[in-house]
Amino acid sequence: MEAPVVTGPVIVGVDGSDAGLTALDWAVDEAVRHGCPLRIVHASLWERYEGVASERTEDRPSGEILAEGVVGTAAERARRRAPGLVLTTEVLAEDAQSALLREGQDARLLVVGSRGRGAIADVLLGSVGLVVAARAHGPVVVVRGDRHSLEAHHRRILLGVGDHDVDEPAVRFAFREAAVRDAELDVVTSWRRSGHEPVDPSLATTEPGAAFAHRASELLDKALEPVARAHPGVRLRRTVVEGPAPRVLTERAAAADLLVVGARRRNRLVGPELGRVAHRALHHASCPVALVPTHDPAPSPGDG
């Protein structure tokens, strides 16, 4: 049975940057698609905000006034883009990473911008987005891509499926996104054979790699079948391809509106958790990337 969908708002973090405004626009459209409220959040430690000194104006720190201006401008932009959208705003005097992680706990979706700087702005993800993507409890979208790619409207959602993605939240998330957008769902799994890996004798064939492609195809069917029954109207494309998954998905993202990948959260670990596929996608994909976590059960007290 499909897990219940979180019915909270779409939350977007803004900081006054162009990347933040691009993320805001994407979040507005997403909230409209799902018919849910939008919550605009800005967080900063006033005295550290973009190097502005903590001067006081009318008994209020100048950084706080600046932060309220960032949120006010974002709210005005959101209302112009979607006049009927229900939205709220929040200014928080704390570091952005902690604030967004806490705010996102009960959100339908948490949206952040890609925060690269200068000549590498389209390549590297900023530290806030990276930490939020690696630690968030629920789905996170990092809005990547230039204006042309974001406005292309390919009507295609790209989903990467790996060995552990059978009946995972990422699969269900991708189906819901494809359904609400009336988009094709392009589901991709890749395979690679190392030189020392044995071949299952029952799948032996004269065609090199056929056994591994067959195994990957079975994995794909197993991952999709239960969720596809719940979304009969979603157009599916199943693709099995040879090659490293991080490169395959990043290249195919050029023709997608959204790339969806899963992320396993292991409760026994404390630090950020990003696999190779998610890490490359968050830094190099040319479209927005949705990172959808799966949470491993908490370890028993006696577990080592």
DRENTOR-399421 format. One record per residue (C-alpha): x, y, z; residue number from 1. Coordinates in steps of 0.2 Angstrom, whole numbers, m for minus. Example, Ala and Ser with C-alpha at 12.3 -4.5 7.8 and 13.67 -1.06 7.14 Angstrom:
<pts>
      x      y      z   nr
     62    m22     39    1
     68     m5     36    2
</pts>
This chain:
<pts>
      x      y      z   nr
      0      0      0    1
      7     17     m4    2
     13     28     10    3
      3     43     15    4
      8     59      6    5
     14     73     18    6
      1     87     16    7
     11    102     23    8
     17    117     13    9
     30    118      0   10
     44    128      9   11
     57    138      0   12
     73    146      7   13
     77    163      0   14
     93    174      3   15
     91    188    m10   16
    102    180    m23   17
     97    176    m41   18
     98    158    m37   19
     86    160    m22   20
     74    169    m33   21
     75    155    m46   22
     71    143    m33   23
     57    154    m27   24
     49    154    m44   25
     50    135    m45   26
     43    133    m28   27
     28    144    m32   28
     24    133    m48   29
     26    117    m38   30
     14    124    m24   31
      1    128    m37   32
      2    111    m46   33
     m1    102    m29   34
    m14    115    m23   35
     m4    118     m6   36
      2    133      3   37
     19    141      1   38
     30    146     15   39
     45    157     12   40
     59    156     24   41
     74    167     26   42
     87    164     40   43
    103    172     45   44
    114    177     59   45
    111    196     58   46
    129    201     62   47
    136    189     49   48
    124    193     34   49
    134    196     19   50
    147    205     29   51
    136    219     35   52
    140    226     51   53
    127    225     65   54
    122    243     65   55
    105    247     74   56
     91    257     66   57
     76    262     77   58
     82    249     90   59
     83    235     77   60
     98    227     70   61
    101    232     52   62
    103    214     47   63
     86    210     53   64
     79    225     43   65
     88    218     28   66
     82    200     31   67
     64    207     31   68
     67    216     15   69
     73    199      7   70
     57    190     12   71
     46    205      8   72
     53    206    m10   73
     51    187    m12   74
     33    187     m6   75
     29    201    m18   76
     37    191    m32   77
     27    175    m27   78
     10    184    m27   79
     14    192    m44   80
     18    174    m51   81
      2    166    m43   82
    m10    179    m36   83
    m22    166    m28   84
     m8    156    m19   85
     m9    155      0   86
      8    160      7   87
     16    164     23   88
     34    171     27   89
     46    169     41   90
     62    178     46   91
     73    167     58   92
     88    174     67   93
     99    158     66   94
    110    149     53   95
    101    144     37   96
    106    126     38   97
     98    123     55   98
     83    133     51   99
     79    125     35  100
     81    107     41  101
     69    111     56  102
     56    120     45  103
     57    106     32  104
     52     92     45  105
     33     94     42  106
     34    100     24  107
     28     92      8  108
     44     98      0  109
     59    109      4  110
     66    119    m10  111
     83    128    m11  112
     93    136    m24  113
    110    131    m31  114
    122    143    m23  115
    138    142    m34  116
    148    158    m36  117
    157    167    m50  118
    163    157    m65  119
    158    140    m57  120
    141    146    m52  121
    133    133    m63  122
    144    119    m57  123
    146    119    m38  124
    132    118    m25  125
    133    130    m11  126
    136    123      7  127
    118    127     13  128
    110    117     m1  129
    123    103      1  130
    120    101     19  131
    101    102     18  132
    100     89      4  133
    111     78     14  134
    102     79     30  135
     84     83     27  136
     71     72     34  137
     59     74     19  138
     61     77      0  139
     72     91     m5  140
     73    100    m22  141
     89    109    m27  142
     84    120    m42  143
     98    119    m55  144
     98    123    m73  145
     99    140    m83  146
     84    150    m88  147
     83    141   m105  148
     82    123    m97  149
     70    128    m83  150
     58    136    m96  151
     60    121   m109  152
     45    111   m102  153
     51     94   m108  154
     36     86    m99  155
     47     72    m93  156
     52     67    m76  157
     68     57    m74  158
     70     44    m61  159
     85     34    m57  160
     83     17    m50  161
     96      7    m41  162
     98    m10    m32  163
     90     m3    m16  164
     76      7    m24  165
     62     m6    m24  166
     46      1    m16  167
     56     17    m11  168
     49     34     m7  169
     58     41    m22  170
     49     30    m34  171
     32     35    m27  172
     37     54    m27  173
     42     52    m46  174
     25     45    m50  175
     16     58    m41  176
     26     72    m50  177
     23     64    m67  178
      5     63    m63  179
      2     81    m58  180
     12     87    m72  181
      4     76    m85  182
     22     71    m89  183
     31     56    m96  184
     41     46    m82  185
     58     41    m89  186
     64     27    m77  187
     82     23    m79  188
     93      9    m72  189
    111      6    m77  190
    122     m9    m76  191
    141    m12    m76  192
    151    m28    m76  193
    168    m29    m67  194
    180    m41    m75  195
    180    m53    m61  196
    161    m54    m58  197
    154    m71    m62  198
    139    m73    m74  199
    123    m83    m68  200
    124    m99    m78  201
    105    m98    m81  202
    107    m82    m90  203
    123    m87   m100  204
    122    m80   m118  205
    134    m77   m132  206
    129    m58   m132  207
    141    m49   m120  208
    132    m41   m105  209
    115    m48   m109  210
    114    m57    m92  211
    118    m40    m83  212
    105    m31    m93  213
     92    m44    m90  214
     95    m43    m71  215
     94    m24    m72  216
     78    m25    m82  217
     70    m37    m68  218
     75    m24    m55  219
     66    m11    m64  220
     50    m20    m66  221
     51    m25    m48  222
     53     m7    m42  223
     39      0    m54  224
     26    m13    m54  225
     17     m9    m37  226
     17     10    m39  227
     12      9    m58  228
     m4      0    m53  229
     m8     15    m42  230
     m5     28    m56  231
    m12     20    m72  232
    m12     36    m81  233
      6     40    m80  234
     16     37    m96  235
     31     26    m93  236
     47     24   m102  237
     59     10    m95  238
     77     12   m100  239
     91     m1    m96  240
    108      6   m101  241
    126      1    m98  242
    137     13    m89  243
    140     22    m72  244
    124     28    m65  245
    130     45    m60  246
    136     50    m78  247
    120     41    m86  248
    108     51    m76  249
    117     68    m77  250
    118     67    m96  251
     99     62    m98  252
     94     76    m86  253
     97     88   m100  254
     80     83   m107  255
     70     82    m91  256
     61     94    m80  257
     66     86    m64  258
     78     72    m59  259
     73     61    m45  260
     85     51    m35  261
     84     42    m18  262
     95     44     m3  263
     96     32     11  264
     97     39     29  265
    106     27     41  266
    101     32     58  267
    116     26     66  268
    127     39     57  269
    128     57     62  270
    136     66     47  271
    129     71     30  272
    124     56     19  273
    125     58      0  274
    129     43    m12  275
    138     45    m28  276
    123     47    m39  277
    115     61    m28  278
    132     70    m26  279
    135     71    m45  280
    117     76    m49  281
    117     90    m36  282
    133     97    m43  283
    131     94    m62  284
    113     91    m67  285
    106    103    m79  286
     88    102    m72  287
     81    103    m54  288
     86     88    m43  289
     74     80    m31  290
     82     70    m17  291
     70     59     m8  292
     76     50      8  293
     72     33     14  294
     75     31     33  295
     82     14     39  296
     74      8     55  297
     83     14     71  298
     95      1     78  299
     91     m9     93  300
    100     m5    109  301
    111    m20    108  302
    116    m17     90  303
    134    m13     87  304
</pts>
